[in-house]
Amino acid sequence: MSDAQLIVTHFCIPEHVTRVAVLGEGFINDTYLVETTGTQKYILQRKNRSVFPDVPGMMINIDKVTRHIRSKGAVTFTLITSRDEDLYYQDPEGEYWTCCTYIPDTHTYEHAPTKDLVRTGGEGIGMFHSQMADFRGTLTTTLPGFHNIRYRFSQFSDSAMANRAGRLAGVSSLVKEIYSRQEKMESFYKLIADGTIPPRVSHNDTKLSNFLFDRQKKVVCAIDLDTVMQTTVLYDFGDAVRSYTNPFAEDHPDLSKVIMDMERFNAFSEGYAGRAAWFLNDTEKTYLAFSALYITYEQSLRFLMDYIDGDTYYRIRYPTHNLIRAQAQLALLKSMEDMYPQMRENLKTIFKTL
């Protein structure tokens, strides 16, 4: 019996379990599909303690958010408690495991092959934000410093100084690119830190693969809520633009093809604004476009930092994988910078038509 097969017996699954199989290839957590004698399937996950130091707090957040969404009659997954009535099970090695219902007849996309799917993805994120706009509870900050560019710069400087893997000399031009944009990125973050851009419930990892779609390619619900916190919804908008508007995967090796497609940006923005415009304030609308540059920049920094550190955070498939990721994200950022004035004008037009 495998570890996962043994662990699943610690959760209150009413049906008899017939099979536990690896599902997907996540960067962070180990995920399994649990099949039973009934029609209901389940998702079992081993959470990465090095990434999520407060798994109990994280699971309380997820429980609050999914309960709030269900209270509106909307679709989301349901957490399955352990036999000790906890939202997780901690094994003898100290690893945290969680279980939830599997939503049938759904699938995910790694990237958006069509503009229609991009627009629907925007609707999905707007839907999630809209569902949580009236949430009045408190969520635990499970990842202090997440999307805090001041914190990321401190980490990056430490990594560059330590040069643990001896790779710094080979990426000096990329390091210069990172530092050349520091002031601009810190100015944006200041608006978030001082509350000018207000905190709301945000997903904080809204790449397309973190949403479920039905057979008609309509969004069903958000998944992978490990990073849900009260930050700014602009982080979600920016991350989605980073993910949805690039016609290729975030690690595409041909940098000459990596661009932000303006038609995709418009489609996503139309989908998002159609669901979210009612609660966004003027400042949030003003800085939506820049949030895409901010998150893409941060992701390039993080991939490069992990490469310099010797690939200790993200899972890699080959030795230069994180370097390729960093280069691709920088290429995407440069494309966004070229189109930034048009991005802002297009958003203004979209909001005026709603």
Steps between C-alpha positions, in 0.01 A plus 500: 500500500638844402518795740205667327287185521568481872450871562159511333364263764538781754230711329123471536428371151165315516560275200750215473822617335600292197795691355740783581702633206735791442322796339684766301847641544473784748791732578434497873269228638463127436147432372304175468163405356301274731244269334229318692223244452257792468481777245677758717875540462737694724824694487773412751795734541822506694569865569854630468601613848803691374274716284199515733628531858148544644294220348234508778445873440494445126232233530285724721523766229393252232212379715375857555522587132334185367221526758438861397481403133265208571276732703428681173398177329813498286715199416821431689668202663430379854774417749491153654597490866733248656373237742621736773262765355785722380531661157823307447683187615858521625692176450774365734767679292324831555370530143160666452238332282164638390201360316212655308227401258582466131273700268396269214482579128759775527852552376778758501712674240869577530455800271220654298489379138218739396384855573163366609669294770705802604180703538337222700806482722460870569136440589610226739738721695247780503242249623726386785572858606133591475399198710741610773441876476256496793712271720537665838707240681873492560750278320838400636803635316649159434780624274649818651669704231316334212511739200681748724764625260705656781525157658582340164780752439646417840488129419648560155787706638578230756497232231726699271744566783506135610525365143453150640499318167777709344272616220497877554769591245307328223183704560644845567300661217175362641590625848548851355157478336346421838664790682427751222125479580523496879389858567194477278386172656550626855291811423208280397534283808493808725141566389406154622695522824344833600144393409454732203426181309264318743536143623236248388476123486728388220610162368865596443571227244251551218676331212253329269576152636358606837147520361271215405308512173202297381459326165372822343821674613314712754670566831359300793704611801842587636717224646839485673403756763815448708607860447164667563547803725383858548731694272406686182302356212745675267746220572250255354430716196871542432583132540216402269612745231850355534364149451211549257633751250822318415411250224768265632591334830692705756817298427490531119863484382461712184506848651429665166147357511421599858267802492195643665227467240289818511189328369527249784551782748186671376299177514617423853438856621149501353420171673643614833351849501158365410492318836717722719445862395222550754728481805833634369587855603662758271852438629472127438376563146788740437767249601355182351727518197816555705419202719574276200849648470553471874409132528689401184804682630474332838471157339809560290685606815389190688595258223840666467550497876422129515746433219771693686417307819538164324134420431377457857141624463340421163504153356709479184507259206854583385801690645430838338120487538480788748735710287279447194196591710666821618601598148153427361331707769739788436420483128129511585558799730679693228210435266258632764714809555484580129120469500432652842351831375260310276409260783395797716296663223324174416402447863358852522289430193378167640390656829320782319292253299376309808 
